[in-house]
Amino acid sequence: MMMQKTFDFFVPYNRFMNEQGQLEQALPAWSRDQKRLLQAYETMVLIRNFDQKAVALQRTGKMGTYPSILGQEAIGVAIGQSMRKDDVLIPYYRDLPAQYLRGVRLVETLLYWGGDERGSCYQQCPEDLPNCVPIATQMCHAAGVATAFKIRGEKRAAVVTCGDGATSKGDFLESLNVAGVWQLPMVIVVNNNQWAISTPRKVQSASQTIAQKAIGAGISGIQVDGNDYFAITDAVQNALEKAHAGKGATLIEALSYRLGDHTTADDATRYRSKEELKAGWEREPVQRLRQYLVTQNLWSEDKEKALQAKSADIIETVVQEYFNTPPEPPESMFDHLFADMPATLVEQRIEAKSLAGYTDNQPGSHH
């Protein structure tokens, strides 16, 4: 039987810097911006320290379940630094560094994970979507946002993120498909941190890479070292330039490692080995970037001590603001659900207020 080859497929992989912070290839021109490099490192350190504090707040009963971003800081920083102000971020629950750089205040993050919906009402980036906890549903939202940009003729991009587990969902594949068919200005960043709760990457998908899932949708796919700040930033920037120019979507698979538990409701020691975790710490992004900055005479022990002290002060101030924020009234659980609240919920809202000890003389005035 004679068979004819129709297509050859190729998935590129890129990294600039190895685990020791040493360059393996020449850096792109944008990397000469020393202010940007220092902002990246300082943000990664601040967010890592904040992340540790958030876990402690949950452990002491002062906050709800929280998903750590430990070991995945470079991905969010790359996204946050690269996006234009008028782009829209459609995040999942492990995007704290990107959200912070976009303008989400750390106290808003604590309020959100503390169960206060005001934590989803971002004062400085109101068009960015709130955290998406259901797996992969945010992909469809991103496709909708990107479609709106295209219809309006706006040179804006929708940047959406997810974990490796989300790539097995129909929402993910359907959104990729429409992004390809409609040439949407969409950037999809998959944080492949090797674990979808207790399911390892090797049994999540039989495909050799996640990036190759872009091929079936007819869009660009690239795999990068997600612990290499330069590699992930370069990929996101290139994808955004392409989207802004009206040349379609890009799927970026960022290889990282989840150094913490899936969330504070998880215990990763039950399903992964100490040896694997130790190897993950040897590849983590913060120390890698610091080592590079030291070799370029951009960082020192004194600067590190000053940064740690500054971060501690910032975090303490944020935590106190969180503690001092008066709680929302019970009936707020009904607010912000509908443009026009159904009569049944109006009745329930009145009942909630009466149970709290006061009445609503103007039901419906809240919306």
N, C-alpha and C positions, 0 to 999 in steps of 0.2 A: 504494500500500500504506500502510495506517495503522498506525503503531507507537505503543505506549503506553510512556511512561517508567515504569520500576519504581523505580529508586533514583538519588539524586544522591550522589556521594562527594566528600569534602573532606578534604584532608590539611593540617592547620595547621603553620605554621612559626613558630618563636619565637627571638628574641634580644633581650637587654636592652642590650648594650654593643657598640659598633663596634670596629674594629681599633685605634683610637687610645685605647681605654679610656674613651670618652665614652658617656654613657647616651642611649639612643634612646627609652626609656620608663621609667616609674617602677618601681623595684625592689620585689620582694615583701617582706613584713614580716620574714621570717627573715633577710634580708640586713643587718639592723641589729645583728646579733650580731658585733661587731668581733673578738672572740676567734676566732670561726669563720673569718672572712675571713683573718685573719693565719695561722691554722693551714693554711688552704688554700694560701696563697702560699708559706709556708715549706716545706710538704711538696712542692710542685711544684718548688721550687728544689733541695731536697735530692735528690729523685728524679732530676731532670735531671743533677745532678752525679754521682750514683751510676751512672746509665745510661752516662755517658761513661767512668767508671772500669771498668765491666763490659766495655765494648767493648775498652778497652785491655788488660784481663786476657786476653780471648780472642785479641787480636792478638799477644800475647806468649806464647801457648801455655799460659797458666795457668788457662784455663777453656774449656768447649766452646762450640758455636754459641750465639749470644745474639741475641734479637730486641729491638731498641731501641724505646723508647716516645717518642723525641724528637718533640715537637710535639703529643703526644696526652695530656699530663699532666692537663688539666682534667677529662677524662672519668672517669678513675680516681679522682681526688680527690673529685669529685661523688658517685660511687657509694660510696666508702669513708666519707665523712662522713654520708651520708643513711641508710645501712642501720642497722637495729637489731642489737644484739649477737646476738640469737637467729635472725636471718635467716641464709640460707646463700648464699654466693657460689660460683658455678660459673663459673670464669674460663677465658678462653683465654690465649694466651701473651703478651698485651700489656696486662696488668692490674696491673702492679707498684704503681702508686700506691694503687689500691683495696686490694690485698692488704696493703700496708704499714700503711694506716690500720685495717685489720681486725685487725692483730696479727701478721702474718707478719714475722718478723725478717729484716733484710737479709742476715744471714749464711746464713739458710735459702735465700734466693734464690740466693746465690752457690753454695751446695752443690748445689742442684738443677741449675743450668746447668753445674756442674762435674762432673755425672754421679753425684752422691751422692744416693741415694734418701732419705736422712734429711732432705734439703731439702724433701721433700713431706709430712713429718710435722710439721705446724704445732703448736707448743706452746701458742700463745695463742688459736688459733681452730680447734680440731681438727675441727669439722664442715664447715668450708669445704673444697671439693674442690681437688685439686692442679691445676696447669696442664694444660690440654688442648691438645696439639699437633696431633692429627688434626683436620681442618677440619669443624666443625659437629657432631661427635658429642656435644659437651657440651650441645647443645640438648635431646637426648633425656634426658640425665641430669637436667637441670633440670626437665623435665616430670615425671620420676619423683619428684624431691624435692618439687615443688609438689603433686603428687597425694597424697603421704604427709601433707603438712600439712593438706590438705583432708579426707582420710579421718579424721585424728585430731582435726579441729576446732580446730587450732592457728592462732592469728593470726600467722602467720609468712609470709615471702615468699622465693621462690627468685629470685635475681638472676643472670642469665646474660648473658655478653657474647660477641661475635664480630666478625669483620671483614666488610667488604662482600662479599668473595668467598664467604664461608660462606652468604650468603643465596641462592646458586644451588643449594645442596645439598638433597637430599631430606630429610635429617635436620632441617634448618631449617624447611622448609615443613610437614613432618609434625608437628613439635613445636608450631608455631603453630596448626595445625588442632586438635590435642587440647587446647591451652590454651583455645581458643575454645569447643569443644564441652563441656568439663568446667568452664569458668569457673575456671581454675586461678589461684592467687595467685603470678603469675610476672611478672617484669619483664625484658624482653629489650632489651639495649642494643647496637645495631650501631655499631661504630666505623667509620664510612665515611671512611677515610683516603685514598680515591681510587685506591688501588693494591692489587691482590691479587697479590703478588709482581710480575711484570712485566705483568699484565693490568690496563689502566685501567678505571675505573668505567664509562666510556661504552660499552665492549664487554662488560662483565660482565652487564648487564641492560638490556633495552629499556624497562623501566618508568621513568617520569619521576623517581620517588623510590623509595627502599627502604621508606620508612614505609608506602606504600600496599599493600605485601604483607600488612599486617595486615587489610585490608578483606576479602579473601577468606576469612580465618579467623574473621571476626566479632569481632575485638578492636580496641581503640583503637590508632591509629598517629599518631605525631607526629614531625616533623622539627625539629631545633634546631641552632643554631650550636654545634658541639662545642668551639670555641675560646673560647666565652663561658662562663666559670665559672658565672655566674648562670643562664644559660639551661639548661645541662645539669643543674645542681643542682635547679632548680625542676621540671624535667621528671621527674627521678628521684624526688624527694620526692613529687610528686603521684601518680606511678605506684605507689609503695610504699604510700601512704595508701589508694589504691584496692584494692590487693591485700590489705592487712591488714583492710580492711572487708568482704572477701569479694565484691568487685565485679569480679573477673576480671583478666586480663592486659593489659599494655601493651607495644607495640613502640616504642622510641625510636631514631630514626636521628640520630646525632650526626655532623654534618659536620665533619671535621677534615682534617689533611694529614700524611702520613708524611714527616717531614723527613729521616730517615735511610734506610739500606738496609732491605730487608725483614728480613733477618737479617745477621749477620756473614759468612754464606756467599753473600751477594748483592752485586752491584755495580749500583746504580740508575742510574749514569751511562750505562749501555748502553741504557737504554730511556726516559729522560725528560730533558727539556731543562733547561739552567741557568736559563732564564727562568721556567719553571714552579716550580722549586725556590725561586728568589728571591721569587716571589709568595707561596709558601707561608710563607716566613719573615716576610713582612709581616703575616700573619694569625695568627701563633702565639699561644698562650694565656698564657704566663708574663709576657711583657712587657706584654701587654694588661691583666692583672690588676694588675701593679705600677703601671702608669700611673694606674689608677683609685684605688689605695690612696694614691698620692702626692697626688692631687687632693683626697682626703679627709683629708689630714694624718695618715695612718696609717703612712706609710713615708717613709724618708729615705736618703740615701747612707750615713750612719753605720750605720743598721740593716742596710743591704744588705751592707756590709763585714763586720759582725759575723756575719750569717747565713752568708755565704760561708766565713768562717773556722770557724764551728761545724760546718757541713756537711762541710768537709774533715776535721776531727777525727773526726767520726762515721764517715765513710767509711774513713779510715785504720784506725780501731779494728776495724771490721767486716772489712776485708780481712785484717788480721793474724789475727783469729779464724778466718777461712776457711783461711788458710795453716797455722795451728797445729792444725787439726782432723785427727786421725789418720785415714787412709783406712780404709774398710770392708774386711773380708776378702773375697777373691774369691767365696766361696760366698754372699755376701749377695745376689748377683744372683738367687738362687732364692727368697729370702724375700719375704713380703708379696704373693705372687701368688695363693695359694689358702688357704682356711680349713683344708683338709686336703690336704696336698701329695700328689700322685700318686706311686706307688711309683717310676716311672721317674725323676722329678725328685729323689726322695730319693737314689737311686743316683748320679745325676749330681752332686748336691751333695756327697756323700761323696768322689767322685772329684776334684772341684774342691779340696776340702780337702787330699786326699792329694798332689795336684800342688803345692799351696802349701807342703807340707812337714810336715803334721801330720794326724792322723786324728780322725774323729768317733766317739767311743765310744757316743754316744746319738743316732743319726740320727732326726730328727723332733722332738727336744726343743726345737729353735729355734722351732717354731710352736705 
